[in-house]
Amino acid sequence: MSRLLFVNLPVKDAAATRTYFTDLGFEFNDTFSDENTASMVISDQATVMFLNEARFGDFISDQICDTSQAREALVCISAESRDEVDSLVDAAIEAGGTSWMEPQDHGFMYGRAFRDLDNHVWEVMWMDPAAVNPQ
């Protein structure tokens, strides 16, 4: 069985977050989006749900992590090339995000990371397909 993945992240402004990630080339599912929620499609099997903090609070019984002080998660998405890693991270920073950590270059694998408008960390990673599926 193939499972679906839904990552839920609290945000201060779902509309601003939607604009930010739209500018990076991501698409949204309007069926599951409203004034408090933005449903970003990563793939057919992965979705990120951005929820205004008050709406996110409806789903938890404790506190929302202060992302300016700590990490609640590292969200990592794949890229098709090293150039796509750089293009996406550079665009994220230009759109108002910030750089996070130094690039990781292991030859067969390359990644960079950025923090979005709410300081959630997004890693963007490329891996040489030959390293994953040796001939």
N, C-alpha and C positions, 0 to 999 in steps of 0.2 A: 504494500500500500504506500502510495506517495502522500506525504503529509503537507499541509499548507502551513505557512509561518505567518503570524501576525505579531509584529512588534508594536507595542503601544508606548508612546512617549509623551510626557506632559510638555506643553508649550504655553508661553504667555499670550500668543496671538496666532490662532490657527490660520487666519487669512494671510498674515504676513509670512508665516512659514510656508504656506502654499505658494505664494508668489516667489519666495526665495528658491524653493526646489523646482518650480516650473521654469524659472530662469536658468536652472542647471540642466534642463532637458527632461525632467521626470514628468510623468502623467498621473492624473488623479481619477479615482472612481467617484463620480458624482452621486451614485446611488448610496454610498456610505459616507458622504461628506455633507456638512451643514455649517452653520455659523460657529459651532463649537468644535468641529472635527474636520480633519482633512485626511482622506484615505489615499496614500501614495502607493502606486503600483511599482514594485521592484521587478517582478516577473509574474508568470501565471501562478506561481506557488508562494510568492512572498509579498506581503503588504506591510507598510508602516502606517500606523494610525496615529496621527498627531492630534492630541486632545487638549483643548484649553485646560489650564490647571484645575479649575473648578469642576469640569466634566471628568477629568482624570481622577479627581478625588472621589467621585462616585463609585469607583472600582477598587479602591484600596482602603485599608483600615489603619494605615500608619501614615507617615509623612512622605512628602515628595523630596527626593534627593536634591540638595543644593549643588547643581552642576558647576557652579563657580568654585566650589571647594573640593568636590569628590566626583568620582565616576560611578555611575550606576550600571553602565554597560559600554561596550565598544561595539558599534555597529559596523560591520565590514561588508562592502559590496565589491564585486569583481569588475574588472575592466578587461577589454579585449587586447590592449597593448599598453606598453609603458607610456606612449604618448597620450593615450586616453586617461591614464592615471593623472599625468601632469595637467592635462586640459581640464579635467573635472575639478581637481583640487584648486587649480589656479582660478577657475570660474567661481568656485565656492567662496574663495577669499575675496575676490573682486566684488561679489554680490553682498558682502557684509559679514561673512564668516571670518574665522581666524585660523592661522596655521596651528597645528598641534604636533609636537614631537618632531624629530628629524626624519627625513626619508629613510626607508629601510631598503637597501639594495643588496640582494644575495645572489645576483647574477641570474639565476633561474626564476627568481621571484622579486618583485619590486612593488613597494607600496609607500603611500603618503597618507596623511590624515589631516582633517580639518574639524573645527568646532562650528556648529551651525549657530543660528541666532540665539538659541537657548543653551548654548555650550554643550550640546550632545556631541560626542566624538564620532565621526564617520571616517573609517579607514577605507581607502580605495586601493585594491590590490590586483596586480597582474601576475600570473604564473605561466611560465613557458609550458605549453601543452606537452612537449616532448619530455619534460621532467615529471609530469603527472602520469603519462602513458608511454613509458619507454618502449621502443620498437623491439 
